[in-house]
Amino acid sequence: MKFVALVVITASEYEDKLKSVAKEAGASGGTILQGRGSSSGEKKSFFALTFEGNQTVILYILEEKLSKTVLKAINKEIQNNPTDCVAFTTPISHIVGLDREVLKKFEDSIKQENDL
């Protein structure tokens, strides 16, 4: 079973909406980090997005297949509504400490897919 970290960086005012979108797509919970950008006085942009003021970083640890579903849902939201956001995944090669119930749920879903 492969896991990835799904990272969502957004302006704080979009945090609740993006958490809701991720939850509806199957993400059961994440870690919220509050932050702010740093610049030398000029407005800086990242892939044409300008982040000013308070920002939120939402970190999800998800099974790889689920992460694609959640990322697609977030992408749909930011394309259909004006939302300053960047989201990406990165692979996790080793992980410990995941909730056993969550692991069991993933294992059961994989078994069901293999039985089809």
C-alpha positions in Angstrom: 0.0 0.0 0.0 1.4 3.4 -1.1 0.8 6.6 0.8 1.3 10.1 -0.2 1.2 13.5 1.4 -1.3 15.8 -0.1 -0.4 19.4 0.6 -2.8 22.3 0.0 -1.6 25.9 0.4 -4.3 28.5 0.3 -5.4 31.9 1.6 -7.0 31.5 5.0 -10.4 32.6 3.8 -10.6 29.5 1.5 -9.6 27.0 4.2 -13.1 25.8 5.2 -14.3 25.4 1.7 -11.2 23.3 0.6 -11.5 21.2 3.8 -15.1 20.5 2.9 -14.3 19.6 -0.7 -11.5 17.2 0.5 -13.8 15.6 3.0 -16.6 15.1 0.5 -14.0 13.4 -1.8 -13.0 11.0 1.0 -10.2 12.6 3.0 -11.1 11.8 6.7 -8.8 14.4 8.4 -5.8 16.6 8.0 -3.4 18.7 9.8 -3.8 22.5 9.6 -0.9 24.8 9.8 -1.2 28.6 9.8 1.5 30.7 8.2 2.3 33.7 6.2 4.4 34.3 3.2 7.7 36.1 3.2 8.9 38.6 0.7 11.2 41.6 0.4 8.3 44.1 0.1 7.4 43.1 -3.5 4.3 41.0 -4.3 5.7 37.5 -5.1 3.8 35.0 -7.1 4.0 31.2 -7.4 2.8 29.9 -10.7 0.7 33.1 -11.3 -0.8 33.0 -7.8 0.0 35.8 -5.4 -0.2 35.0 -1.7 -0.6 37.9 0.6 -1.7 37.9 4.3 -2.4 34.8 6.3 -2.1 31.4 4.6 -3.2 27.9 5.6 -1.3 24.7 4.8 -3.5 21.6 5.0 -1.6 18.4 5.1 -3.3 15.1 4.4 -1.7 11.6 4.6 -3.7 9.5 2.1 -3.5 6.2 0.2 -2.3 7.0 -3.3 -5.5 6.3 -5.1 -7.6 8.3 -2.7 -5.2 11.2 -3.0 -5.8 11.4 -6.7 -9.6 11.6 -6.1 -9.2 14.3 -3.5 -6.7 16.3 -5.7 -9.1 16.1 -8.6 -11.9 17.4 -6.4 -9.8 20.3 -5.2 -8.7 21.1 -8.8 -12.4 21.2 -9.9 -13.1 23.6 -7.0 -10.3 26.0 -7.8 -11.1 26.0 -11.5 -14.8 26.7 -11.0 -14.4 29.3 -8.2 -12.0 32.1 -7.6 -9.7 30.4 -5.0 -6.1 31.2 -4.4 -4.7 27.7 -3.9 -1.9 25.4 -4.9 -2.1 21.7 -4.1 0.3 18.9 -4.8 1.2 15.4 -3.7 4.6 13.9 -2.7 5.3 10.2 -2.1 6.0 8.8 1.3 8.5 6.0 1.4 8.2 5.1 5.1 5.4 5.8 7.6 4.6 4.8 11.1 1.8 5.7 13.5 -1.2 5.6 11.3 -4.5 4.8 13.0 -5.1 1.0 12.7 -8.7 1.5 11.8 -7.7 3.7 8.9 -5.2 1.1 7.7 -7.9 -1.7 8.1 -10.3 0.4 6.0 -7.7 0.8 3.2 -6.8 -2.9 3.3 -10.5 -3.9 3.1 -11.1 -1.5 0.1 -8.1 -3.0 -1.7 -9.3 -6.5 -1.1 -12.8 -5.6 -2.5 -11.2 -4.1 -5.6 -9.1 -7.3 -6.1 -12.3 -9.5 -5.7 -14.0 -7.7 -8.6 
